[in-house]
Amino acid sequence: MVLFLLILVLAALAQLFLPWWIITPLCFVLAAWRGHTGGRAWLAGFGGIGLGWVLVAGWLHVRTEGILSHRVAQLLPLGGNGWLLVLVTAVLGGLVGGFAALAGAWVRQAVVSQRKESIEEQEPAARKLTL
């Protein structure tokens, strides 16, 4: 839950000033820092970015009375449905955030497992010194 909220808030703030793809390194770093399992990290990334994007896209759709989203939806095979475009936008953003968070969690797991292995290798030598 903490990772989800961190991704949601920090991604929303970062995207005010930086390009859209800032969500990728942000989700990666946050999941490498706080993500314990790959599945939970993926859900946090997907949910945080997806919810943030659906809120912004939905707000823009309502605010402009759907004029732009209707025209863009006509260019895509969405039948001119602006709300479907909002949903597709959220799913695509969520997938990017989810897979970036998954990669970050996997890096964390790889680093933590290497640390445990190196500590286990050093333990017998440390025991000999203390005896």
N, C-alpha and C positions, 0 to 999 in steps of 0.2 A: 504494500500500500504506500509506503514511503517512497519507493522508487517510482511508482506511478505518479504521485503528486509532484515529485521533483522534476520528472520529465515533462509533465503537463505545464507546470509554471515556468520552468527555465526555457523550454522550447518556445512558449508563447512570447516571453520577453526577448529572447534572442532573435526571433523572426521579425520583430519590429524594426531591427536595425541591420540584420544580416540576411543573406539569401536563404531560400527555402531549404537548401541542402545542409544547412548547419545542424539540422536535426540528426543527421547521421553521426558525426563525431560526438555530438552531445549525448545521444542515447548510448553510444559505445562507451564513452568515458564514465557516464553515470552507472551503467550496468557493470562495468569492470570494477567500480568502486563499491556499489551496493548490491549487485545482483548475486544471489547465492545459487540459484538453479537456472538452467537455461529456459525452462518452460515459464517460470514466473517472470523472468526478465523479458521474454518475448511478449507475454501478455501485458506487462507494464509498458513496454515500448509501443506496442500496437494500440493499447487503450489510451495512453497519454497523448500520443501524436494524433491518433484517429479522432479522439474527442475534441482536442484542440482545433483540428482542421474542420470538423463538422460544425462546430460552434461558429467559427469565423466565416466559413463558406455559407452556412445557413443565414447568419446575420447579414452578410452582403447580399444574398439572394432576396431576403425580405426587404432590406433597405432600398434596393434598386428595383423592387417590384418584379424581379426575375427577368429583366430585359436582357442583360448580358448573359446570364446563365442559360436562358432559353436559346439565344443565338449560338452559343458555344455547343449546347446540346444538340442543335440541329446539324452541326458539322460532324459530330460523332454519331455512331449508331445508337442514339438514345431516344430518338423520336421527338426531340425538342423538349423533353421533360427536364426542367431545371433542377428539381429536387433529386432526380436520379443522378444528375451530374454532381450534386453536393455529396451524395452517398458514395459515388465512385471516387471522388476526391478524397474523402475521409478514409476509404479502404486503401487507396494507393499510398497515402501518407502513413497510415498505420502499418502497412507492410514494410515500408522503408524503415520506420522507427523500430518495429518489432525485430527485424533481422539484424539491424545495427546493435540493438540491445542484446540479442542472442549471441552475436559475435563477441561483445564485451564480456558477457557472462562466461563464455567458453575460454576467453583469454584469462579471466580471473581464476577459473578452475585449473587451467594448465599451470599457471604460476604458483598457485597454492599447492598443487600436487608435487611440483618440482621442489618447493621449499620443504615439504614434509619428507620427501625422499632424501634430500641432502642432510636434513637434520637426523634422520634415522641412520644414515651412513656415518655421521660424526659421533653418534652416541657411544659406541663401544670405546672409542679413543678417549672420550671425555670421562667415561666411567673408570678407565685405567688410571687416569691422572688423579682422580679423586680418591681412589683406594690407596 
